[in-house]
Amino acid sequence: MASVGLDRVGKIYEGGHVAVEDASFEVADRELMVLVGPSGCGKSTLLRIIAGLESLSSGLVSIGGHPVNHVAPKDRNIAMVFQSYALFPHLNVAQNIAFGLKMRKMPADQIERRVRATARTLELDSLLDRLPRALSGGQRQRVALARALVREPAVFLLDEPLSNLDARLRQSMRIELARLHRQLGATMIYVTHDQIEAMTLGQRIVVLDHGRIQQIDTPLRLYQQPANRFVAGFLGSPAMNFLPGRLVRDGVILRLDIGAQVLSFDDAVGVCPSVPADGSDVVLGVRPEHVLLADRAAPVGPSLRATLEAVEPTGSELHVVFQCGPHQLIARVAPRPLPEPGALVHLRLAGDALHFFSPEPDGRRISSVS
């Protein structure tokens, strides 16, 4: 296997459209790195640049420590798995897996040995004589993976390989991919727009938006310490709640004015050291699991009055929608009896899990109460 490095990589198309801007990161040998972001953020373009299927406008790509900007795709020792299975319908499973090896004119006995070993790894050995039309979606995806795996490449590139599967199959294939990565010790770069796939598969995650890298970190750190509002809102389901307000210091107390309401933090020294004495506009971020129903008589901690708007049961939990002045808040709670829609309630915000962001367009993280 091999490491992959990108140094200030950029891609500008004709007409001036910037698809990727100044992207730099390194994927360690045997690491599973995930590129995630909304449609059009540049993640698939980056993957195609690494594969050599897309020329870059600036920067350097290296594989195994060697620059590959001018190396043809077939000579980069990579294997790519696409969103579409791209199986030959007239070839059976064994022939589909072996196709790339035959194109390289590998001896027949070596091809057969590799195909059977790879089929056993992906539990396809009983399906080798079947045509693609006789396979399920999950089985076809495993054949596509086997076709990449049998080549024993230095790097695996996977471009939304599970997006055509239903929810149950996606979950089982995520587990399969994680197991396969552990078993092979392979270097993998995985592209997805699905945050669940990103959080469950990636050892590290690159979050992109509008062609720029927003943050690179482990799944847990991205969730707990997002670098800006985009990362905070993109990762997490339901998304983080945001409340614009103004922080004002009053001795050791920090007050957050949100419309007609005030949140007071009784022990707030060091919460937002960058906030001047005369106050500063901020955006408060709080995740749904940290929005709690409080005792109306004596709410403990920062609390807000809100109107319960709707309850969305999801089985193991409830998503509860509240209206707080002009702002909407979503809480994630365990199933239990709740007030009827329209009821006035008090919400308590978990004081040790709040985030503060700049109201400027970059939405950079200021601090958190933690």
N, C-alpha and C positions, 0 to 999 in steps of 0.2 A: 504494500500500500504506500501512499505518499501524501504529503501535505499539499495544500493549495493556498496560494497567496495572491491577493489583489492589492495593488498599490496605485491609488488615485485613479481608478478606472472610470472613464466617462464614455457615454454614447450619445451622440447628437445626430438625429436623422435629417434628411433634406427638408428644408423649410424651417429649420431651427428648433424642432421639437427635441427637448432634452429628456431622454429616457432614463439615463443614469448619470449622476453627477458626483465625482470625487469619492468613489467607493473604495474603501481600504479595509481589509480584514484578512485574517489567516485562519484556515481550517487545519487543525493539527492532524497529524497522522493518526488514523483509526478513530477520528471524531465523527459524530453525526451532528452536523450543523443544519439548522433550518432557516430558510429565508421566508419571511412572512410579511404580508401587507395587503392592502386592498387591490382590486383590479387596476392595472395601469401604473403600479408603483415602481416597476422596473425589475421585479424579482426574476421573472422568466427570462428577461433580456440578459441579466447577469449570468444566469445559468447557461444560456446559449453562447455568451462570450467565453465562459470557461471551457465549454465544449468545442469552441472554434467554429460554431455555426453562425456566429454574428461577429463582424469586425468591430473593433473598438476604436473610438475617436481619440482617446488619450489613455495614458497609464500603462501598467504592466501586469500581466498574468503569468504566474509561475506554477508549475506542478513538480513536486519533488525537488524544489529548489532550483529548477531550470526554467528560464523564460520560454514561453510557448506562443508569444504573440504571432510569430510567423510560421508556426508548426501546423500542418494540416490536421483536421479533426481525427483522421484515421491513425495518425502517428502520435496522438496525445495519450494513448493507453487509458482511455476513459470509456465507460459504458453509460448510456442514457436510457431511462425509462420514461415514456411520455404518458400524457393523460389518456390518449387513445391506445389500445393494446397493440394495434398495428400488426396483428398476426396474419399470416398468409392463410386464407380460408381453404385452399386446396392441399395444404400440408398438414400432417398430423402433429401432435404435440412434440414428439421426438424430433421430427424434421424442422419444426419451427425453432426449437432450442438450438439445434445444430447448424442452422443456416449460416450464421456469422463465421463459424469455424470452417465450414466448407468453402466460403468465399476466400478464406485465408489459406486454403489448400492444405489444411492440417491432415495428417494421416488418418485413415478411417478408423483404425483401432483406438487411437487417442480420442477421436471425436466420440466414439461410442462410450468409452470409459468416462469421459467428462460429463456427457449427457446423462448417463445413468446415475453418477454420483450427485450431480446437481438436482436431478429429479427426486432422489431420495431426500435431499436436504429440504426441498419444498413440498414433500409428500405428493409428488406427481407421478411416482413410478408405476402406479396402476392405471394411469391415464395416457400413457405414451402413444398408444395407437389411435386415440380419438382425434377427430377433427375439431377445430374451434367451435363450430356450431353446436357440438354436443357437450360443451362445457358451460358451467355457470360463470357469472361475472367474476366472482372471486377466483375461480380456477383459471380463467383467462388472464387475470392480472398476475397470478403466480407464474404462468407460462412466460409472460413478458419479463418478469423479474428473473426467471431462470435463464432466459436468452441473454440477459445482461450478465448474470452471475457466471455462466459457463465460460465466459471469455477471461475470467480472472483478471480484471482490469485493476489499475492503480487507484481509480476513483470512480464511485458510482454517483451519477447525477439523476435525480428523480424529480420530474416536473408534474406536480399534482396528480400522482398516479392513482389516487383513490377517489377522485372526485366523481367518477361515473358509477360508483357503488352506492347501495342503499346504506342507511345508518348502521344497521347491524353488521353488515359486511365490512364497512369502514373500520368499525371498532375491532373486529377480529383480525383484519389485515394490519392495523396499527400494531397490535400485539405481535403478529407474525414478523413485521419489519423490525421491531425492536429486538426480538429474539434473534433474527437473522444477523443484525448488526453485532450483537454480542458474540454470536457464534463465529462469525467471519473475522471480527476485528477489522472491519472495512472502513475506509474513509468514505463518507456519504454526505452529499449536499442535497437537501430536500426542500423543494419549493411548494408552498401552499398558501391559500388565503384563509384557511380554516385555523382559527386560533387554538382549537382543541387538539388538532393534529400537531401544531407547533409546540404546545406546552407539554404534551405527553411523549413526543418523540425526541425533541431536540435536547442534546446536552448543553448546547448554547443556541441562542436565537438571534438572528439579525432582523430587526424591525425596520421596514422601509416605508416611505411615503413620498410620492412625487419624485421618485428617482434618487432620494437622499436617505442615507442611513440615519435613523433616529436614535437607536440604541442597540448595543450588542451586549448580551449578558445571559446568565442562566435563567431558566423559566421562573424560578422562585424570586430571584432578585428583580426581574422585570415586573413581576406582579406586585411585589412589596415596595419597590423603590423605582417607579417609572421616572424616566428622565424628563418627560414633558407631558402635556395634556393629551397629545395624540397617542402615545404609548399607553398611558393610563386608561384612555377610553377604548382603545382597540382590543386590549387583552383583558378578558373577564366577561362573563355572561351571567346575568345582565351586566351592562357596562357600568363603569364608575359614575356616580352622580357628581355633578358640578354645580356649585352655587357661587355666583359672583358676589363679592362684598368688599368691605373695607376694614382692615385691621387697625386698631387704635390701642396703644399702650396706656394703661392706667396703673401705675405702680408695678406690681407683679402680675396684674390681671391683663389679659389680652382679650379685647372685645372684637367680635366680627359682626358688623352690621350687614344684614341681609334684608333689604327692603325695609319693612317696618319692624323687623325683629332683630334682637341682639343675642349672639352667642357669647357667653362669658367662660373663659378658661381660668380657673382659680389658681392654678399653679403653672404658669405659662412662661417662666423664665427660661430662655433658651429655645423656645418653640420656634420663633422666627426672628433670629438675631438681626437679620437684615432690615427689619421693619423699623423705620424712623419713629421718633416719639409722636410726631404729628399724624402718623397713620400712613397707610399705603393700600392702594387697590390690589386685591388678590382674587384668585378663584380657589375656593375650598373644594377638595375632592374627597369623597367618602364612598367606599364600596358598599353594595347592597347588603352584604352580610354584617356590616357595621352600623346599619340604620335599625334601631331597636324601638319597639313600643315601650313607652315609659309610663310609670305611675303618674297619673295626672295630678294627684295631690302633691307629690314631692318627687319630681323627676331628678335623678342624680346625674350630674355631668351636663355638658352642653346639650340643650334641648330646644326643640322648635314646635310650634303649633302647626298642624297640617290637617287637611281634609282627606279622608280615605276615599279614593276614587274607584278602585277596582281591585279584585283579587283574581290572580291567574294560577290555578292549581297545575303543578307539573308532575304530581305523583309523590315524590319524596320530599318536596318542599313547595312553598307558596311564594309567588312573586306578587308583592303588594304595592300598588301604585298610589302615591300620595300627591296632593297638590299643596304646595307651600307658597302662598302668594302667587307670583307669576312663574314659579319654578316647580318642576316635577321631580319627585324622588321615588326611587324603587328600592324596596327592602326585600331581602330573601330570608324567609323564616321557615321554621318547621311547621308542619300542618297542625292547626289548632283553631279553636273558635276565635273569630275576629269581629269587631264592630261592623255594622252594616255600611255599605257605601253611602257617603254623605256625612258620616259621623266625624266630629272634630276630635282629634287625638293629639297627644304629645309624643314626639319622637325624640329619642336620645341618641346622640352620635357618640360612638365609642371613641373616647378622647385619646386613646393610645394608637389609633389607626387612621388618623386624619392626614391629609396631604394639602400642601399649599402650592399653587402654581401662579406664574406671572400672567396677568391679563393680556400681555402683548401677544402678537401673532405667533411667536415661537413657543409660547406656553411653557417655558422652562420651569423646572421644579425649583421651588424656593426652599421648602423645608417640610418636615412632617413632625407630628407630635409623637415621637418615638425615640 
